[in-house]
Amino acid sequence: AVFGVDDQSMERVVLNLLEKRGLTVAAAESFSGGILSSRMTAIDTEMSTFLGSTIGPGGNGSAEHAAASQAAAVRKAFGASVGIAAVAPDGGEGHQTGTVFLGLALGDTTEAEKIILLGGRPQQREYTVINLLDLVRRRLS
């Protein structure tokens, strides 16, 4: 899918969409471990649109539920318009290797989307960030 022009990064595209709508975003990065924050703050250096993130364990219960609830909780904690989260299930949940749940809280909707990523853990973390930003982009487009 085409998401930008020339050399626009996914984070730039998403920040532009949020800014145009007067929205802000915060993230819970249990799986990405701060990669999203690093990429967003490299562009939004004053953190006027990207308000911040939390980094911690995925929580109790299913990863799908944790992703949605963490997205809602981080949105509330930072007072953001949009909350996003990425959670990988533990081995006991029986999911395929590379499974990650993306959470989004926007307006009256809180959702979780399942993705399955290839590669080793470092690549999966990078791909998770792109997929999480793409989820925001798709919901705002």
GUKOL-136089 format. One record per residue: residue in three letters; chain; x, y, z of N, C-alpha, C in turn. Coordinates in Angstrom, 1 decimal. Example, Ala and Ser with C-alpha at 12.3 -4.5 7.8 and 13.67 -1.06 7.14 Angstrom:
2
node aa:ALA; ch:A; n_c1:13.2; n_c2:-5.7; n_c3:7.8; ca_c1:12.3; ca_c2:-4.5; ca_c3:7.8; c_c1:13.2; c_c2:-3.3; c_c3:7.8
node aa:SER; ch:A; n_c1:12.8; n_c2:-2.2; n_c3:7.1; ca_c1:13.7; ca_c2:-1.1; ca_c3:7.1; c_c1:12.9; c_c2:0.0; c_c3:7.9
This chain:
141
node aa:ALA; ch:A; n_c1:0.8; n_c2:-1.2; n_c3:0.0; ca_c1:0.0; ca_c2:0.0; ca_c3:0.0; c_c1:0.9; c_c2:1.2; c_c3:0.0
node aa:VAL; ch:A; n_c1:0.4; n_c2:2.2; n_c3:-0.7; ca_c1:1.1; ca_c2:3.5; ca_c3:-0.7; c_c1:0.6; c_c2:4.3; c_c3:0.4
node aa:PHE; ch:A; n_c1:1.6; n_c2:4.9; n_c3:1.2; ca_c1:1.2; ca_c2:5.6; ca_c3:2.4; c_c1:1.7; c_c2:7.0; c_c3:2.4
node aa:GLY; ch:A; n_c1:2.7; n_c2:7.3; n_c3:1.5; ca_c1:3.3; ca_c2:8.6; ca_c3:1.5; c_c1:3.9; c_c2:8.9; c_c3:0.1
node aa:VAL; ch:A; n_c1:4.6; n_c2:10.0; n_c3:0.0; ca_c1:5.2; ca_c2:10.4; ca_c3:-1.2; c_c1:6.7; c_c2:10.6; c_c3:-1.0
node aa:ASP; ch:A; n_c1:7.5; n_c2:10.4; n_c3:-2.0; ca_c1:8.9; ca_c2:10.6; ca_c3:-2.0; c_c1:9.5; c_c2:9.8; c_c3:-0.8
node aa:ASP; ch:A; n_c1:10.2; n_c2:10.4; n_c3:0.1; ca_c1:10.8; ca_c2:9.7; ca_c3:1.2; c_c1:10.1; c_c2:9.9; c_c3:2.5
node aa:GLN; ch:A; n_c1:8.8; n_c2:10.1; n_c3:2.5; ca_c1:8.0; ca_c2:10.2; ca_c3:3.7; c_c1:8.0; c_c2:8.9; c_c3:4.5
node aa:SER; ch:A; n_c1:8.4; n_c2:9.0; n_c3:5.8; ca_c1:8.3; ca_c2:7.8; ca_c3:6.7; c_c1:6.9; c_c2:7.6; c_c3:7.2
node aa:MET; ch:A; n_c1:6.6; n_c2:6.4; n_c3:7.6; ca_c1:5.3; ca_c2:6.1; ca_c3:8.2; c_c1:5.0; c_c2:7.1; c_c3:9.4
node aa:GLU; ch:A; n_c1:6.0; n_c2:7.3; n_c3:10.2; ca_c1:5.8; ca_c2:8.1; ca_c3:11.4; c_c1:5.4; c_c2:9.6; c_c3:11.0
node aa:ARG; ch:A; n_c1:6.1; n_c2:10.1; n_c3:9.9; ca_c1:5.8; ca_c2:11.4; ca_c3:9.4; c_c1:4.4; c_c2:11.5; c_c3:8.9
node aa:VAL; ch:A; n_c1:4.0; n_c2:10.5; n_c3:8.1; ca_c1:2.6; ca_c2:10.5; ca_c3:7.6; c_c1:1.6; c_c2:10.5; c_c3:8.7
node aa:VAL; ch:A; n_c1:1.8; n_c2:9.6; n_c3:9.7; ca_c1:0.8; ca_c2:9.5; ca_c3:10.8; c_c1:0.8; c_c2:10.8; c_c3:11.6
node aa:LEU; ch:A; n_c1:2.0; n_c2:11.4; n_c3:11.9; ca_c1:2.0; ca_c2:12.6; ca_c3:12.6; c_c1:1.3; c_c2:13.7; c_c3:11.9
node aa:ASN; ch:A; n_c1:1.5; n_c2:13.8; n_c3:10.5; ca_c1:0.8; ca_c2:14.8; ca_c3:9.7; c_c1:-0.7; c_c2:14.6; c_c3:9.8
node aa:LEU; ch:A; n_c1:-1.2; n_c2:13.4; n_c3:9.7; ca_c1:-2.6; ca_c2:13.1; ca_c3:9.8; c_c1:-3.2; c_c2:13.5; c_c3:11.2
node aa:LEU; ch:A; n_c1:-2.5; n_c2:13.2; n_c3:12.2; ca_c1:-2.9; ca_c2:13.6; ca_c3:13.6; c_c1:-2.9; c_c2:15.1; c_c3:13.7
node aa:GLU; ch:A; n_c1:-1.9; n_c2:15.8; n_c3:13.2; ca_c1:-1.8; ca_c2:17.2; ca_c3:13.4; c_c1:-2.9; c_c2:17.9; c_c3:12.6
node aa:LYS; ch:A; n_c1:-3.2; n_c2:17.4; n_c3:11.4; ca_c1:-4.3; ca_c2:18.0; ca_c3:10.6; c_c1:-5.6; c_c2:18.0; c_c3:11.3
node aa:ARG; ch:A; n_c1:-5.8; n_c2:16.9; n_c3:12.1; ca_c1:-7.1; ca_c2:16.7; ca_c3:12.8; c_c1:-7.1; c_c2:17.3; c_c3:14.2
node aa:GLY; ch:A; n_c1:-6.0; n_c2:17.8; n_c3:14.6; ca_c1:-5.8; ca_c2:18.4; ca_c3:15.9; c_c1:-5.8; c_c2:17.3; c_c3:17.0
node aa:LEU; ch:A; n_c1:-5.3; n_c2:16.1; n_c3:16.6; ca_c1:-5.3; ca_c2:14.9; ca_c3:17.6; c_c1:-3.9; c_c2:14.7; c_c3:18.1
node aa:THR; ch:A; n_c1:-3.9; n_c2:14.0; n_c3:19.2; ca_c1:-2.6; ca_c2:13.6; ca_c3:19.9; c_c1:-2.6; c_c2:12.1; c_c3:20.0
node aa:VAL; ch:A; n_c1:-1.4; n_c2:11.5; n_c3:20.3; ca_c1:-1.3; ca_c2:10.1; ca_c3:20.4; c_c1:-0.4; c_c2:9.7; c_c3:21.5
node aa:ALA; ch:A; n_c1:-0.6; n_c2:8.6; n_c3:22.2; ca_c1:0.3; ca_c2:8.1; ca_c3:23.2; c_c1:0.3; c_c2:6.5; c_c3:23.0
node aa:ALA; ch:A; n_c1:1.4; n_c2:5.9; n_c3:23.4; ca_c1:1.6; ca_c2:4.5; ca_c3:23.2; c_c1:2.0; c_c2:3.7; c_c3:24.4
node aa:ALA; ch:A; n_c1:1.6; n_c2:2.4; n_c3:24.4; ca_c1:2.0; ca_c2:1.5; ca_c3:25.4; c_c1:2.9; c_c2:0.5; c_c3:24.6
node aa:GLU; ch:A; n_c1:4.2; n_c2:0.4; n_c3:24.9; ca_c1:5.1; ca_c2:-0.4; ca_c3:24.1; c_c1:5.6; c_c2:-1.6; c_c3:24.8
node aa:SER; ch:A; n_c1:4.8; n_c2:-2.5; n_c3:25.1; ca_c1:5.2; ca_c2:-3.7; ca_c3:25.8; c_c1:6.1; c_c2:-4.6; c_c3:24.9
node aa:PHE; ch:A; n_c1:5.8; n_c2:-4.6; n_c3:23.6; ca_c1:6.5; ca_c2:-5.5; ca_c3:22.7; c_c1:7.6; c_c2:-4.7; c_c3:22.0
node aa:SER; ch:A; n_c1:7.3; n_c2:-3.4; n_c3:21.6; ca_c1:8.3; ca_c2:-2.7; ca_c3:20.8; c_c1:9.4; c_c2:-2.0; c_c3:21.7
node aa:GLY; ch:A; n_c1:9.2; n_c2:-2.0; n_c3:23.0; ca_c1:10.3; ca_c2:-1.6; ca_c3:23.9; c_c1:10.8; c_c2:-0.2; c_c3:23.7
node aa:GLY; ch:A; n_c1:10.1; n_c2:0.7; n_c3:23.2; ca_c1:10.6; ca_c2:2.1; ca_c3:23.0; c_c1:11.0; c_c2:2.5; c_c3:21.6
node aa:ILE; ch:A; n_c1:10.9; n_c2:1.5; n_c3:20.7; ca_c1:11.3; ca_c2:1.9; ca_c3:19.3; c_c1:10.3; c_c2:2.9; c_c3:18.7
node aa:LEU; ch:A; n_c1:9.0; n_c2:2.7; n_c3:19.0; ca_c1:8.1; ca_c2:3.7; ca_c3:18.5; c_c1:8.4; c_c2:5.1; c_c3:19.0
node aa:SER; ch:A; n_c1:8.6; n_c2:5.2; n_c3:20.3; ca_c1:8.9; ca_c2:6.5; ca_c3:20.9; c_c1:10.1; c_c2:7.1; c_c3:20.3
node aa:SER; ch:A; n_c1:11.1; n_c2:6.4; n_c3:20.1; ca_c1:12.3; ca_c2:6.9; ca_c3:19.5; c_c1:12.1; c_c2:7.5; c_c3:18.1
node aa:ARG; ch:A; n_c1:11.3; n_c2:6.7; n_c3:17.3; ca_c1:11.0; ca_c2:7.2; ca_c3:16.0; c_c1:10.1; c_c2:8.4; c_c3:15.9
node aa:MET; ch:A; n_c1:9.1; n_c2:8.4; n_c3:16.8; ca_c1:8.2; ca_c2:9.5; ca_c3:16.8; c_c1:8.8; c_c2:10.8; c_c3:17.3
node aa:THR; ch:A; n_c1:9.6; n_c2:10.7; n_c3:18.4; ca_c1:10.2; ca_c2:11.9; ca_c3:19.0; c_c1:11.4; c_c2:12.4; c_c3:18.1
node aa:ALA; ch:A; n_c1:11.9; n_c2:11.6; n_c3:17.2; ca_c1:12.9; ca_c2:12.1; ca_c3:16.3; c_c1:12.3; c_c2:13.1; c_c3:15.4
node aa:ILE; ch:A; n_c1:11.0; n_c2:13.0; n_c3:15.1; ca_c1:10.3; ca_c2:14.0; ca_c3:14.3; c_c1:9.6; c_c2:15.0; c_c3:15.1
node aa:ASP; ch:A; n_c1:8.8; n_c2:14.6; n_c3:16.1; ca_c1:8.0; ca_c2:15.5; ca_c3:16.9; c_c1:8.9; c_c2:15.8; c_c3:18.2
node aa:THR; ch:A; n_c1:9.9; n_c2:16.5; n_c3:18.0; ca_c1:10.9; ca_c2:16.8; ca_c3:19.1; c_c1:10.3; c_c2:17.5; c_c3:20.3
node aa:GLU; ch:A; n_c1:9.3; n_c2:18.3; n_c3:20.1; ca_c1:8.6; ca_c2:19.0; ca_c3:21.2; c_c1:7.5; c_c2:18.1; c_c3:21.8
node aa:MET; ch:A; n_c1:7.3; n_c2:17.0; n_c3:21.2; ca_c1:6.2; ca_c2:16.1; ca_c3:21.7; c_c1:4.9; c_c2:16.8; c_c3:21.8
node aa:SER; ch:A; n_c1:4.5; n_c2:17.5; n_c3:20.8; ca_c1:3.2; ca_c2:18.2; ca_c3:20.8; c_c1:2.1; c_c2:17.3; c_c3:20.3
node aa:THR; ch:A; n_c1:2.4; n_c2:16.4; n_c3:19.5; ca_c1:1.4; ca_c2:15.4; ca_c3:18.9; c_c1:1.6; c_c2:14.0; c_c3:19.5
node aa:PHE; ch:A; n_c1:2.9; n_c2:13.6; n_c3:19.6; ca_c1:3.2; ca_c2:12.3; ca_c3:20.3; c_c1:3.5; c_c2:12.7; c_c3:21.7
node aa:LEU; ch:A; n_c1:2.6; n_c2:12.3; n_c3:22.6; ca_c1:2.7; ca_c2:12.8; ca_c3:24.0; c_c1:3.6; c_c2:11.9; c_c3:24.9
node aa:GLY; ch:A; n_c1:3.9; n_c2:10.7; n_c3:24.4; ca_c1:4.7; ca_c2:9.8; ca_c3:25.2; c_c1:4.3; c_c2:8.4; c_c3:25.2
node aa:SER; ch:A; n_c1:5.0; n_c2:7.6; n_c3:26.0; ca_c1:4.7; ca_c2:6.2; ca_c3:26.0; c_c1:5.1; c_c2:5.6; c_c3:27.3
node aa:THR; ch:A; n_c1:4.5; n_c2:4.4; n_c3:27.5; ca_c1:4.9; ca_c2:3.6; ca_c3:28.7; c_c1:5.6; c_c2:2.3; c_c3:28.1
node aa:ILE; ch:A; n_c1:6.5; n_c2:1.7; n_c3:28.9; ca_c1:7.1; ca_c2:0.5; ca_c3:28.5; c_c1:7.0; c_c2:-0.4; c_c3:29.7
node aa:GLY; ch:A; n_c1:6.4; n_c2:-1.6; n_c3:29.5; ca_c1:6.2; ca_c2:-2.5; ca_c3:30.6; c_c1:5.7; c_c2:-3.8; c_c3:30.1
node aa:PRO; ch:A; n_c1:5.5; n_c2:-4.8; n_c3:31.0; ca_c1:5.0; ca_c2:-6.1; ca_c3:30.5; c_c1:3.6; c_c2:-6.0; c_c3:29.9
node aa:GLY; ch:A; n_c1:3.2; n_c2:-7.0; n_c3:29.2; ca_c1:1.9; ca_c2:-7.1; ca_c3:28.5; c_c1:0.7; c_c2:-7.1; c_c3:29.3
node aa:GLY; ch:A; n_c1:0.8; n_c2:-7.5; n_c3:30.6; ca_c1:-0.4; ca_c2:-7.6; ca_c3:31.4; c_c1:-0.9; c_c2:-9.0; c_c3:31.6
node aa:ASN; ch:A; n_c1:-2.0; n_c2:-9.1; n_c3:32.3; ca_c1:-2.6; ca_c2:-10.3; ca_c3:32.6; c_c1:-3.7; c_c2:-10.6; c_c3:31.6
node aa:GLY; ch:A; n_c1:-4.1; n_c2:-11.8; n_c3:31.4; ca_c1:-5.1; ca_c2:-12.2; ca_c3:30.4; c_c1:-4.6; c_c2:-12.4; c_c3:29.1
node aa:SER; ch:A; n_c1:-5.4; n_c2:-12.4; n_c3:28.1; ca_c1:-5.0; ca_c2:-12.7; ca_c3:26.7; c_c1:-4.3; c_c2:-11.4; c_c3:26.2
node aa:ALA; ch:A; n_c1:-3.4; n_c2:-11.7; n_c3:25.2; ca_c1:-2.7; ca_c2:-10.6; ca_c3:24.6; c_c1:-3.6; c_c2:-9.7; c_c3:23.8
node aa:GLU; ch:A; n_c1:-4.6; n_c2:-10.3; n_c3:23.2; ca_c1:-5.6; ca_c2:-9.5; ca_c3:22.5; c_c1:-6.3; c_c2:-8.5; c_c3:23.4
node aa:HIS; ch:A; n_c1:-6.8; n_c2:-9.0; n_c3:24.5; ca_c1:-7.4; ca_c2:-8.1; ca_c3:25.5; c_c1:-6.4; c_c2:-7.1; c_c3:26.1
node aa:ALA; ch:A; n_c1:-5.2; n_c2:-7.5; n_c3:26.3; ca_c1:-4.2; ca_c2:-6.6; ca_c3:26.9; c_c1:-3.9; c_c2:-5.5; c_c3:25.9
node aa:ALA; ch:A; n_c1:-3.8; n_c2:-5.7; n_c3:24.6; ca_c1:-3.5; ca_c2:-4.7; ca_c3:23.6; c_c1:-4.6; c_c2:-3.6; c_c3:23.6
node aa:ALA; ch:A; n_c1:-5.8; n_c2:-4.1; n_c3:23.6; ca_c1:-6.9; ca_c2:-3.1; ca_c3:23.6; c_c1:-7.0; c_c2:-2.3; c_c3:24.9
node aa:SER; ch:A; n_c1:-6.9; n_c2:-3.0; n_c3:26.0; ca_c1:-7.0; ca_c2:-2.3; ca_c3:27.3; c_c1:-5.8; c_c2:-1.4; c_c3:27.5
node aa:GLN; ch:A; n_c1:-4.6; n_c2:-1.8; n_c3:27.1; ca_c1:-3.4; ca_c2:-0.9; ca_c3:27.2; c_c1:-3.6; c_c2:0.4; c_c3:26.4
node aa:ALA; ch:A; n_c1:-4.1; n_c2:0.2; n_c3:25.2; ca_c1:-4.3; ca_c2:1.4; ca_c3:24.3; c_c1:-5.3; c_c2:2.3; c_c3:25.0
node aa:ALA; ch:A; n_c1:-6.4; n_c2:1.8; n_c3:25.6; ca_c1:-7.3; ca_c2:2.7; ca_c3:26.3; c_c1:-6.7; c_c2:3.3; c_c3:27.5
node aa:ALA; ch:A; n_c1:-5.9; n_c2:2.6; n_c3:28.3; ca_c1:-5.3; ca_c2:3.1; ca_c3:29.5; c_c1:-4.2; c_c2:4.1; c_c3:29.2
node aa:VAL; ch:A; n_c1:-3.4; n_c2:3.9; n_c3:28.2; ca_c1:-2.4; ca_c2:4.9; ca_c3:27.9; c_c1:-3.0; c_c2:6.2; c_c3:27.3
node aa:ARG; ch:A; n_c1:-4.1; n_c2:6.1; n_c3:26.6; ca_c1:-4.8; ca_c2:7.3; ca_c3:26.1; c_c1:-5.2; c_c2:8.1; c_c3:27.3
node aa:LYS; ch:A; n_c1:-5.8; n_c2:7.4; n_c3:28.2; ca_c1:-6.3; ca_c2:8.1; ca_c3:29.4; c_c1:-5.2; c_c2:8.7; c_c3:30.2
node aa:ALA; ch:A; n_c1:-4.1; n_c2:7.9; n_c3:30.5; ca_c1:-3.0; ca_c2:8.4; ca_c3:31.3; c_c1:-2.3; c_c2:9.6; c_c3:30.7
node aa:PHE; ch:A; n_c1:-2.2; n_c2:9.7; n_c3:29.4; ca_c1:-1.5; ca_c2:10.9; ca_c3:28.8; c_c1:-2.5; c_c2:12.0; c_c3:28.4
node aa:GLY; ch:A; n_c1:-3.8; n_c2:11.7; n_c3:28.5; ca_c1:-4.8; ca_c2:12.6; ca_c3:28.0; c_c1:-4.8; c_c2:12.8; c_c3:26.5
node aa:ALA; ch:A; n_c1:-4.4; n_c2:11.7; n_c3:25.8; ca_c1:-4.3; ca_c2:11.8; ca_c3:24.3; c_c1:-5.6; c_c2:11.5; c_c3:23.7
node aa:SER; ch:A; n_c1:-5.7; n_c2:11.9; n_c3:22.4; ca_c1:-6.9; ca_c2:11.6; ca_c3:21.6; c_c1:-6.9; c_c2:10.1; c_c3:21.1
node aa:VAL; ch:A; n_c1:-5.7; n_c2:9.6; n_c3:20.9; ca_c1:-5.5; ca_c2:8.2; ca_c3:20.4; c_c1:-4.6; c_c2:7.5; c_c3:21.3
node aa:GLY; ch:A; n_c1:-4.9; n_c2:6.3; n_c3:21.6; ca_c1:-4.0; ca_c2:5.4; ca_c3:22.4; c_c1:-3.7; c_c2:4.2; c_c3:21.5
node aa:ILE; ch:A; n_c1:-2.4; n_c2:3.8; n_c3:21.5; ca_c1:-2.0; ca_c2:2.6; ca_c3:20.7; c_c1:-1.1; c_c2:1.7; c_c3:21.6
node aa:ALA; ch:A; n_c1:-1.1; n_c2:0.4; n_c3:21.3; ca_c1:-0.4; ca_c2:-0.6; ca_c3:22.1; c_c1:0.0; c_c2:-1.7; c_c3:21.2
node aa:ALA; ch:A; n_c1:1.1; n_c2:-2.4; n_c3:21.5; ca_c1:1.5; ca_c2:-3.6; ca_c3:20.9; c_c1:1.9; c_c2:-4.6; c_c3:21.9
node aa:VAL; ch:A; n_c1:1.3; n_c2:-5.8; n_c3:21.9; ca_c1:1.5; ca_c2:-6.8; ca_c3:22.9; c_c1:1.7; c_c2:-8.2; c_c3:22.2
node aa:ALA; ch:A; n_c1:2.7; n_c2:-8.9; n_c3:22.6; ca_c1:3.0; ca_c2:-10.2; ca_c3:22.1; c_c1:2.5; c_c2:-11.2; c_c3:23.1
node aa:PRO; ch:A; n_c1:1.8; n_c2:-12.3; n_c3:22.6; ca_c1:1.3; ca_c2:-13.3; ca_c3:23.6; c_c1:2.4; c_c2:-14.1; c_c3:24.2
node aa:ASP; ch:A; n_c1:2.2; n_c2:-14.6; n_c3:25.4; ca_c1:3.2; ca_c2:-15.5; ca_c3:25.9; c_c1:3.0; c_c2:-16.9; c_c3:25.3
node aa:GLY; ch:A; n_c1:3.9; n_c2:-17.7; n_c3:25.5; ca_c1:3.9; ca_c2:-19.1; ca_c3:24.9; c_c1:2.7; c_c2:-19.9; c_c3:25.3
node aa:GLY; ch:A; n_c1:2.1; n_c2:-19.6; n_c3:26.5; ca_c1:1.0; ca_c2:-20.4; ca_c3:27.0; c_c1:-0.3; c_c2:-20.1; c_c3:26.2
node aa:GLU; ch:A; n_c1:-0.4; n_c2:-19.1; n_c3:25.4; ca_c1:-1.6; ca_c2:-18.7; ca_c3:24.7; c_c1:-1.8; c_c2:-19.6; c_c3:23.5
node aa:GLY; ch:A; n_c1:-0.8; n_c2:-20.2; n_c3:23.0; ca_c1:-0.9; ca_c2:-21.1; ca_c3:21.8; c_c1:-0.9; c_c2:-20.4; c_c3:20.5
node aa:HIS; ch:A; n_c1:-0.5; n_c2:-19.2; n_c3:20.4; ca_c1:-0.4; ca_c2:-18.5; ca_c3:19.1; c_c1:0.8; c_c2:-18.9; c_c3:18.3
node aa:GLN; ch:A; n_c1:0.7; n_c2:-18.7; n_c3:17.1; ca_c1:1.9; ca_c2:-18.9; ca_c3:16.2; c_c1:3.0; c_c2:-18.0; c_c3:16.5
node aa:THR; ch:A; n_c1:4.2; n_c2:-18.5; n_c3:16.4; ca_c1:5.4; ca_c2:-17.6; ca_c3:16.6; c_c1:5.3; c_c2:-16.4; c_c3:15.7
node aa:GLY; ch:A; n_c1:5.6; n_c2:-15.2; n_c3:16.2; ca_c1:5.5; ca_c2:-14.0; ca_c3:15.4; c_c1:4.2; c_c2:-13.3; c_c3:15.6
node aa:THR; ch:A; n_c1:3.3; n_c2:-13.8; n_c3:16.4; ca_c1:2.0; ca_c2:-13.2; ca_c3:16.6; c_c1:2.1; c_c2:-12.0; c_c3:17.5
node aa:VAL; ch:A; n_c1:1.5; n_c2:-10.9; n_c3:17.1; ca_c1:1.5; ca_c2:-9.6; ca_c3:17.9; c_c1:0.1; c_c2:-9.1; c_c3:17.8
node aa:PHE; ch:A; n_c1:-0.4; n_c2:-8.5; n_c3:18.9; ca_c1:-1.7; ca_c2:-7.9; ca_c3:18.9; c_c1:-1.5; c_c2:-6.3; c_c3:19.0
node aa:LEU; ch:A; n_c1:-2.1; n_c2:-5.6; n_c3:18.0; ca_c1:-2.1; ca_c2:-4.2; ca_c3:18.0; c_c1:-3.3; c_c2:-3.6; c_c3:18.6
node aa:GLY; ch:A; n_c1:-3.2; n_c2:-2.7; n_c3:19.5; ca_c1:-4.4; ca_c2:-2.1; ca_c3:20.2; c_c1:-4.5; c_c2:-0.7; c_c3:19.7
node aa:LEU; ch:A; n_c1:-5.8; n_c2:-0.2; n_c3:19.6; ca_c1:-6.1; ca_c2:1.1; ca_c3:19.2; c_c1:-7.3; c_c2:1.6; c_c3:20.0
node aa:ALA; ch:A; n_c1:-7.2; n_c2:2.8; n_c3:20.6; ca_c1:-8.3; ca_c2:3.4; ca_c3:21.3; c_c1:-8.5; c_c2:4.8; c_c3:20.6
node aa:LEU; ch:A; n_c1:-9.6; n_c2:5.0; n_c3:19.9; ca_c1:-9.9; ca_c2:6.2; ca_c3:19.2; c_c1:-11.4; c_c2:6.5; c_c3:19.3
node aa:GLY; ch:A; n_c1:-11.7; n_c2:7.7; n_c3:19.8; ca_c1:-13.1; ca_c2:8.0; ca_c3:19.9; c_c1:-13.8; c_c2:7.1; c_c3:20.9
node aa:ASP; ch:A; n_c1:-14.9; n_c2:6.5; n_c3:20.5; ca_c1:-15.6; ca_c2:5.5; ca_c3:21.3; c_c1:-15.2; c_c2:4.1; c_c3:21.1
node aa:THR; ch:A; n_c1:-14.2; n_c2:3.9; n_c3:20.2; ca_c1:-13.9; ca_c2:2.6; ca_c3:19.8; c_c1:-12.5; c_c2:2.1; c_c3:20.4
node aa:THR; ch:A; n_c1:-12.5; n_c2:0.9; n_c3:20.9; ca_c1:-11.2; ca_c2:0.3; ca_c3:21.4; c_c1:-11.2; c_c2:-1.1; c_c3:20.7
node aa:GLU; ch:A; n_c1:-10.1; n_c2:-1.3; n_c3:20.0; ca_c1:-10.0; ca_c2:-2.6; ca_c3:19.2; c_c1:-8.6; c_c2:-3.2; c_c3:19.3
node aa:ALA; ch:A; n_c1:-8.5; n_c2:-4.4; n_c3:18.9; ca_c1:-7.3; ca_c2:-5.1; ca_c3:18.8; c_c1:-7.2; c_c2:-5.8; c_c3:17.5
node aa:GLU; ch:A; n_c1:-6.1; n_c2:-5.8; n_c3:16.8; ca_c1:-5.9; ca_c2:-6.4; ca_c3:15.5; c_c1:-4.7; c_c2:-7.4; c_c3:15.6
node aa:LYS; ch:A; n_c1:-4.9; n_c2:-8.6; n_c3:15.1; ca_c1:-3.8; ca_c2:-9.6; ca_c3:15.2; c_c1:-3.0; c_c2:-9.6; c_c3:13.9
node aa:ILE; ch:A; n_c1:-1.7; n_c2:-9.6; n_c3:14.1; ca_c1:-0.8; ca_c2:-9.7; ca_c3:12.9; c_c1:0.2; c_c2:-10.8; c_c3:13.2
node aa:ILE; ch:A; n_c1:0.8; n_c2:-11.4; n_c3:12.2; ca_c1:1.8; ca_c2:-12.4; ca_c3:12.3; c_c1:3.0; c_c2:-12.0; c_c3:11.5
node aa:LEU; ch:A; n_c1:4.1; n_c2:-11.9; n_c3:12.2; ca_c1:5.3; ca_c2:-11.3; ca_c3:11.6; c_c1:6.4; c_c2:-12.4; c_c3:11.4
node aa:LEU; ch:A; n_c1:7.2; n_c2:-12.3; n_c3:10.3; ca_c1:8.3; ca_c2:-13.2; ca_c3:10.1; c_c1:9.6; c_c2:-12.5; c_c3:10.6
node aa:GLY; ch:A; n_c1:10.6; n_c2:-13.3; n_c3:10.6; ca_c1:11.9; ca_c2:-12.8; ca_c3:11.0; c_c1:12.2; c_c2:-13.0; c_c3:12.5
node aa:GLY; ch:A; n_c1:13.3; n_c2:-12.6; n_c3:12.9; ca_c1:13.7; ca_c2:-12.7; ca_c3:14.4; c_c1:13.1; c_c2:-11.6; c_c3:15.2
node aa:ARG; ch:A; n_c1:13.3; n_c2:-11.6; n_c3:16.5; ca_c1:12.6; ca_c2:-10.7; ca_c3:17.4; c_c1:13.0; c_c2:-9.2; c_c3:17.0
node aa:PRO; ch:A; n_c1:14.2; n_c2:-8.9; n_c3:16.7; ca_c1:14.5; ca_c2:-7.5; ca_c3:16.3; c_c1:13.7; c_c2:-7.0; c_c3:15.1
node aa:GLN; ch:A; n_c1:13.6; n_c2:-7.8; n_c3:14.1; ca_c1:12.8; ca_c2:-7.4; ca_c3:12.9; c_c1:11.3; c_c2:-7.4; c_c3:13.3
node aa:GLN; ch:A; n_c1:10.9; n_c2:-8.3; n_c3:14.1; ca_c1:9.4; ca_c2:-8.3; ca_c3:14.5; c_c1:9.1; c_c2:-7.0; c_c3:15.2
node aa:ARG; ch:A; n_c1:10.0; n_c2:-6.5; n_c3:16.0; ca_c1:9.8; ca_c2:-5.3; ca_c3:16.8; c_c1:9.7; c_c2:-4.1; c_c3:15.8
node aa:GLU; ch:A; n_c1:10.6; n_c2:-4.0; n_c3:14.9; ca_c1:10.5; ca_c2:-3.0; ca_c3:13.9; c_c1:9.3; c_c2:-3.0; c_c3:13.0
node aa:TYR; ch:A; n_c1:8.9; n_c2:-4.2; n_c3:12.6; ca_c1:7.7; ca_c2:-4.4; ca_c3:11.8; c_c1:6.4; c_c2:-4.1; c_c3:12.6
node aa:THR; ch:A; n_c1:6.5; n_c2:-4.4; n_c3:13.9; ca_c1:5.4; ca_c2:-4.0; ca_c3:14.7; c_c1:5.1; c_c2:-2.5; c_c3:14.8
node aa:VAL; ch:A; n_c1:6.2; n_c2:-1.7; n_c3:14.9; ca_c1:6.0; ca_c2:-0.3; ca_c3:14.9; c_c1:5.4; c_c2:0.2; c_c3:13.6
node aa:ILE; ch:A; n_c1:5.8; n_c2:-0.3; n_c3:12.4; ca_c1:5.3; ca_c2:0.1; ca_c3:11.2; c_c1:3.8; c_c2:-0.3; c_c3:11.1
node aa:ASN; ch:A; n_c1:3.5; n_c2:-1.5; n_c3:11.5; ca_c1:2.1; ca_c2:-2.0; ca_c3:11.5; c_c1:1.2; c_c2:-1.2; c_c3:12.4
node aa:LEU; ch:A; n_c1:1.7; n_c2:-0.8; n_c3:13.6; ca_c1:0.9; ca_c2:-0.1; ca_c3:14.5; c_c1:0.6; c_c2:1.3; c_c3:14.0
node aa:LEU; ch:A; n_c1:1.7; n_c2:1.9; n_c3:13.4; ca_c1:1.4; ca_c2:3.3; ca_c3:12.8; c_c1:0.5; c_c2:3.2; c_c3:11.6
node aa:ASP; ch:A; n_c1:0.6; n_c2:2.1; n_c3:10.8; ca_c1:-0.3; ca_c2:1.9; ca_c3:9.7; c_c1:-1.7; c_c2:1.7; c_c3:10.2
node aa:LEU; ch:A; n_c1:-1.9; n_c2:1.1; n_c3:11.3; ca_c1:-3.3; ca_c2:0.9; ca_c3:11.8; c_c1:-3.9; c_c2:2.3; c_c3:12.1
node aa:VAL; ch:A; n_c1:-3.1; n_c2:3.2; n_c3:12.7; ca_c1:-3.6; ca_c2:4.5; ca_c3:13.0; c_c1:-3.9; c_c2:5.2; c_c3:11.7
node aa:ARG; ch:A; n_c1:-2.9; n_c2:5.1; n_c3:10.7; ca_c1:-3.1; ca_c2:5.8; ca_c3:9.4; c_c1:-4.4; c_c2:5.3; c_c3:8.8
node aa:ARG; ch:A; n_c1:-4.7; n_c2:4.0; n_c3:8.8; ca_c1:-5.9; ca_c2:3.5; ca_c3:8.1; c_c1:-7.2; c_c2:4.0; c_c3:8.8
node aa:ARG; ch:A; n_c1:-7.1; n_c2:4.1; n_c3:10.2; ca_c1:-8.3; ca_c2:4.5; ca_c3:10.9; c_c1:-8.6; c_c2:6.0; c_c3:10.7
node aa:LEU; ch:A; n_c1:-7.5; n_c2:6.8; n_c3:10.4; ca_c1:-7.7; ca_c2:8.2; ca_c3:10.3; c_c1:-7.9; c_c2:8.7; c_c3:8.8
node aa:SER; ch:A; n_c1:-7.7; n_c2:7.7; n_c3:7.9; ca_c1:-7.8; ca_c2:8.1; ca_c3:6.5; c_c1:-9.2; c_c2:7.9; c_c3:6.0
